[in-house]
Amino acid sequence: MASSNDLKNGMVLKIEGQLWAVIEFQHVKPGKGPAFVRTKLRSVISGKVVDKTFNAGAKIETANVDRRDMQYLYNDGSGYVFMDASDFDQLSVPAEVVGDVANFLLENQNATVALHEGSALYVELPPSVVLEITYTEPGLQGDRSTGGSKPATLETGYQIQVPLFIENNTRVKVDTRTGDYLGRVND
């Protein structure tokens, strides 16, 4: 148990049987009336964001979430298998938990897996990853000045929008949160 005065960003709370991560919080002391804490919480399971207010000093149940750096090994058909680099234990994470992260996940890539009571809650990648374009239509001469975009397929099979000058086998940086093209990578 913790007090509402102990809240920090990233802390995971257990409210009404569900896990919620604190995105932001603000202690408010109005001129009239008692102090309170205004928070923005994100559901760990669904990703839904809600605003919640707690009285100052109110007791809140915290959840023990273990965040481990793991290496993605392979997809076995029923889930994604990750290996803990410290003790080489393997963990199969269901596809529903991995979610959209799978669009940017390559074998032997490092990721952070959050565990609560032995079960995986979510998988996090760095804010951006470098992937190779496996297929895109060629850009036409003269199209380059328009600033338009075209679809391109990444090596993971996911499709993003890229500028017209990008060609096949080009390595690009992609934002893992939005799926946006961030730029070319020159090796």
C-alpha positions as CSV (number, residue, x, y, z in Angstrom):
1,M,0.0,0.0,0.0
2,A,1.1,3.5,-0.8
3,S,-0.2,7.0,-0.2
4,S,-1.5,9.2,-3.0
5,N,1.3,11.5,-2.0
6,D,3.9,8.8,-3.1
7,L,2.7,8.6,-6.7
8,K,5.4,8.7,-9.4
9,N,5.2,8.4,-13.2
10,G,5.4,4.8,-14.3
11,M,4.1,3.4,-11.0
12,V,1.5,0.6,-11.4
13,L,-1.6,0.7,-9.3
14,K,-4.2,-1.9,-8.6
15,I,-7.6,-0.3,-8.7
16,E,-10.8,-2.4,-8.5
17,G,-8.8,-5.5,-9.6
18,Q,-7.3,-3.9,-12.7
19,L,-3.7,-2.7,-13.2
20,W,-3.2,1.0,-14.1
21,A,0.1,2.8,-14.9
22,V,0.5,6.4,-13.8
23,I,1.2,8.6,-16.9
24,E,1.1,11.9,-15.1
25,F,0.1,13.3,-11.7
26,Q,-0.4,16.7,-10.1
27,H,-0.8,17.6,-6.4
28,V,-3.4,20.3,-6.1
29,K,-3.9,22.5,-3.0
30,P,-6.9,24.7,-3.7
31,G,-7.4,27.9,-1.6
32,K,-10.6,26.4,-0.1
33,G,-11.1,22.8,0.7
34,P,-8.8,19.8,1.1
35,A,-5.8,19.0,-1.1
36,F,-6.1,16.3,-3.7
37,V,-4.0,14.5,-6.4
38,R,-5.2,14.6,-10.0
39,T,-3.8,11.7,-12.1
40,K,-3.9,10.4,-15.7
41,L,-3.9,6.6,-15.7
42,R,-3.4,4.1,-18.6
43,S,-4.8,0.6,-18.3
44,V,-1.9,-1.9,-18.6
45,I,-4.1,-4.5,-20.3
46,S,-6.2,-2.4,-22.8
47,G,-4.2,0.8,-23.1
48,K,-7.3,2.9,-22.3
49,V,-6.4,6.3,-20.6
50,V,-8.6,7.8,-17.8
51,D,-8.4,10.7,-15.4
52,K,-8.8,9.9,-11.7
53,T,-8.7,12.1,-8.6
54,F,-7.5,10.9,-5.2
55,N,-7.8,12.7,-1.9
56,A,-4.4,13.7,-0.5
57,G,-3.0,11.0,1.7
58,A,-5.5,8.3,0.5
59,K,-4.2,4.7,0.6
60,I,-3.7,3.2,-2.8
61,E,-2.8,-0.4,-3.6
62,T,0.4,-0.7,-5.7
63,A,1.2,-3.7,-8.0
64,N,4.6,-5.3,-8.1
65,V,5.6,-5.2,-11.8
66,D,8.9,-6.7,-12.8
67,R,10.3,-5.1,-16.0
68,R,13.0,-7.4,-17.6
69,D,15.2,-6.8,-20.6
70,M,14.7,-9.9,-22.8
71,Q,15.7,-11.0,-26.2
72,Y,13.1,-12.1,-28.8
73,L,13.9,-15.5,-30.1
74,Y,11.0,-16.7,-32.4
75,N,7.3,-17.1,-32.9
76,D,6.2,-20.7,-32.1
77,G,2.7,-20.2,-33.6
78,S,0.9,-19.9,-30.2
79,G,3.0,-17.0,-28.9
80,Y,6.3,-15.1,-29.0
81,V,9.2,-16.7,-27.2
82,F,11.6,-14.3,-25.2
83,M,14.8,-15.2,-23.4
84,D,16.0,-13.5,-20.2
85,A,19.6,-12.6,-20.9
86,S,20.6,-12.9,-17.2
87,D,19.5,-16.5,-16.5
88,F,18.6,-17.8,-20.0
89,D,15.0,-18.6,-18.9
90,Q,12.5,-18.6,-21.8
91,L,9.0,-17.1,-21.6
92,S,6.2,-17.5,-24.2
93,V,4.2,-14.4,-24.5
94,P,0.7,-14.7,-26.1
95,A,0.1,-12.7,-29.3
96,E,-2.7,-10.7,-27.7
97,V,-0.2,-9.4,-25.1
98,V,2.5,-8.5,-27.7
99,G,-0.1,-6.7,-29.8
100,D,1.2,-4.1,-32.3
101,V,4.8,-4.5,-31.1
102,A,4.9,-7.6,-33.3
103,N,4.9,-5.2,-36.4
104,F,8.5,-4.1,-35.5
105,L,9.9,-7.2,-33.8
106,L,12.8,-9.1,-35.4
107,E,14.5,-12.2,-34.1
108,N,17.4,-11.6,-31.6
109,Q,16.0,-8.1,-30.9
110,N,16.0,-6.8,-27.3
111,A,12.7,-5.7,-25.7
112,T,11.4,-5.0,-22.2
113,V,8.8,-7.5,-20.9
114,A,6.7,-6.4,-17.9
115,L,5.7,-9.3,-15.6
116,H,3.1,-9.3,-12.8
117,E,2.8,-12.5,-10.7
118,G,4.6,-14.5,-13.4
119,S,2.4,-13.5,-16.3
120,A,3.4,-11.0,-19.1
121,L,1.5,-7.7,-19.1
122,Y,3.0,-6.0,-22.1
123,V,6.1,-5.8,-24.3
124,E,7.9,-2.5,-24.9
125,L,10.4,-1.8,-27.7
126,P,12.7,1.2,-27.9
127,P,11.0,4.4,-29.3
128,S,12.5,3.7,-32.7
129,V,14.0,0.7,-34.6
130,V,15.9,0.2,-37.8
131,L,14.3,-2.0,-40.4
132,E,14.8,-2.8,-44.0
133,I,12.3,-2.1,-46.8
134,T,11.6,-5.4,-48.7
135,Y,9.3,-4.0,-51.3
136,T,8.1,-0.6,-52.5
137,E,7.1,0.7,-55.9
138,P,9.7,2.7,-57.7
139,G,9.4,6.5,-57.5
140,L,8.9,8.3,-60.8
141,Q,11.3,11.0,-62.0
142,G,9.7,14.3,-61.2
143,D,7.8,13.0,-58.2
144,R,10.6,13.8,-55.8
145,S,9.7,17.5,-55.4
146,T,6.1,17.0,-54.4
147,G,6.8,15.6,-50.9
148,G,4.3,12.8,-51.4
149,S,4.5,9.3,-49.9
150,K,4.0,5.7,-51.0
151,P,3.4,2.4,-49.2
152,A,6.4,0.3,-48.4
153,T,6.7,-3.2,-46.8
154,L,9.1,-3.7,-44.0
155,E,11.1,-6.9,-43.4
156,T,8.6,-7.8,-40.6
157,G,5.7,-7.7,-43.2
158,Y,4.3,-4.5,-41.8
159,Q,3.4,-1.7,-44.3
160,I,4.3,2.0,-43.6
161,Q,4.2,5.2,-45.7
162,V,7.6,6.4,-46.9
163,P,8.8,9.3,-49.1
164,L,8.9,8.7,-52.9
165,F,12.7,8.5,-53.1
166,I,13.0,5.4,-50.9
167,E,13.9,2.2,-52.8
168,N,13.9,-1.5,-52.0
169,N,16.6,-2.8,-49.6
170,T,16.9,0.7,-47.9
171,R,17.3,0.6,-44.1
172,V,14.9,3.1,-42.4
173,K,14.2,4.2,-38.9
174,V,10.6,3.7,-37.8
175,D,8.8,5.0,-34.7
176,T,7.5,1.9,-32.8
177,R,4.7,3.9,-31.1
178,T,3.1,5.3,-34.2
179,G,4.6,3.3,-37.1
180,D,5.8,6.5,-38.8
181,Y,8.8,6.8,-41.0
182,L,11.6,8.8,-39.3
183,G,14.4,8.7,-41.8
184,R,16.9,6.7,-43.8
185,V,19.8,5.0,-42.1
186,N,23.2,5.0,-43.8
187,D,25.4,2.1,-42.8
